[in-house]
Amino acid sequence: MDGYVLDWLSEAREELETARHLLNLKRYAHSCFHSQQAAEKALKALIIQLRRVVHRSHDLVELYGVVREDLRLEGEVEGRLPELSAYYTQSRYPNAGLRRPSSEIGVEQAERCFETARRVVRAVAGRLGVEV
């Protein structure tokens, strides 16, 4: 496996750890963003490994579509990708879906995002044969 692929997966793990810390600090919007980043970077690691390209999208549904034949996510996880994907912008910018994301995104959303991202990272690592 290419070191570049491992770099992307390592960064995905770092994003996931950041999301966990922010969740514990009750910084829910920021946790959602880092959860999205963890899933994005994990999927990009797999895309790089299998397709030898860096896919420039931030859309988790689109990224998963590139590797869907090679990575089967559980139905619940796959079904949550659109929600998690939306936090790429929605969690960071006022009026990008929510007026004030820092006060309108709560613990339920952050926990759901974190769990979805954790399962994506785990699935990708498993597919790559790397321990999480």
C-alpha positions, 0 to 999 in steps of 0.5 A, spaced: 500 500 500 502 506 498 504 511 503 500 516 500 494 512 502 496 511 509 497 519 510 490 520 508 487 514 513 492 517 518 489 524 517 482 521 517 483 518 524 486 524 526 479 528 524 475 523 528 479 524 534 478 531 534 471 530 533 471 526 539 474 531 543 470 537 541 463 532 542 466 531 549 467 539 550 460 540 547 462 544 541 457 540 537 457 544 530 465 543 530 465 536 532 460 535 526 465 538 521 471 534 523 466 527 523 465 529 516 472 530 514 474 524 517 469 520 513 471 524 507 479 523 508 477 515 509 473 515 503 479 518 499 484 514 502 480 508 499 479 512 492 486 513 491 488 506 493 483 503 488 483 508 483 489 512 483 486 519 483 485 524 488 477 525 488 476 533 489 469 532 491 467 533 499 460 530 497 460 523 501 455 520 497 459 522 491 465 519 494 462 513 496 459 512 489 466 511 487 468 505 491 461 502 492 462 496 489 469 495 493 466 497 500 459 495 502 457 500 508 452 498 513 445 500 510 444 505 516 451 508 515 450 509 508 443 512 509 446 517 514 452 519 509 447 525 506 446 528 513 454 527 515 456 530 508 451 537 509 455 538 515 461 540 511 458 547 510 452 547 514 456 546 521 461 552 519 457 558 516 451 562 518 445 561 514 448 555 510 442 551 512 442 554 519 442 561 522 447 560 527 450 553 527 454 553 533 448 554 537 443 550 533 447 543 532 446 539 538 448 533 542 444 528 538 446 530 531 454 530 533 453 523 536 450 521 530 455 524 525 461 521 530 458 514 530 457 515 522 464 517 521 467 512 526 464 506 522 466 509 515 473 510 518 473 503 520 470 500 514 475 503 510 481 501 514 478 494 514 478 494 507 485 496 506 487 491 511 489 496 516 488 496 524 484 502 526 
